[in-house]
Amino acid sequence: MLTWIIVILLILWLLGYFGPNLYSGIPRTGNVLHILLVIVVILIILRVLGIG
């Protein structure tokens, strides 16, 4: 379950980061991208430590 959350957040981050450059219909989201990336990193650390 935690793996799927990590994958989904990572895909959303990549879409938000590269999306506006590839397709102008995707809005620029600013700091939300960095928050998603921090959440993904925290979840990966929890996964590696075996907590999640």
C-alpha positions as CSV (number, residue, x, y, z in Angstrom):
1,M,0.0,0.0,0.0
2,L,2.8,2.4,0.9
3,T,4.6,1.6,-2.3
4,W,1.5,2.6,-4.4
5,I,1.3,5.9,-2.5
6,I,4.9,6.6,-3.2
7,V,4.5,5.8,-6.9
8,I,1.4,7.9,-7.3
9,L,2.9,10.9,-5.5
10,L,6.1,10.6,-7.6
11,I,4.1,10.5,-10.8
12,L,2.1,13.5,-9.7
13,W,5.3,15.3,-8.9
14,L,6.8,14.5,-12.3
15,L,3.6,15.5,-14.1
16,G,3.6,18.8,-12.3
17,Y,7.3,19.5,-12.9
18,F,7.5,18.5,-16.5
19,G,3.8,18.8,-17.5
20,P,3.6,22.6,-18.1
21,N,6.7,22.4,-20.4
22,L,5.2,19.6,-22.5
23,Y,1.5,20.6,-22.5
24,S,0.4,24.2,-21.8
25,G,-3.0,23.0,-20.4
26,I,-1.4,21.8,-17.2
27,P,-1.1,24.8,-14.7
28,R,2.1,25.6,-12.9
29,T,1.6,24.6,-9.2
30,G,4.7,26.1,-7.5
31,N,5.3,25.0,-4.0
32,V,2.9,22.0,-4.2
33,L,5.5,20.2,-6.2
34,H,8.1,20.5,-3.5
35,I,5.6,19.4,-0.8
36,L,4.8,16.3,-2.9
37,L,8.5,15.5,-3.3
38,V,9.2,15.9,0.5
39,I,6.3,13.5,1.2
40,V,7.6,11.0,-1.3
41,V,11.1,11.2,0.3
42,I,9.7,10.7,3.8
43,L,7.6,7.7,2.7
44,I,10.6,6.1,1.0
45,I,12.7,6.6,4.2
46,L,9.9,5.0,6.3
47,R,9.7,2.2,3.8
48,V,13.5,1.6,4.0
49,L,13.4,1.6,7.8
50,G,10.5,-0.9,7.8
51,I,8.1,1.4,9.7
52,G,5.5,1.6,6.9
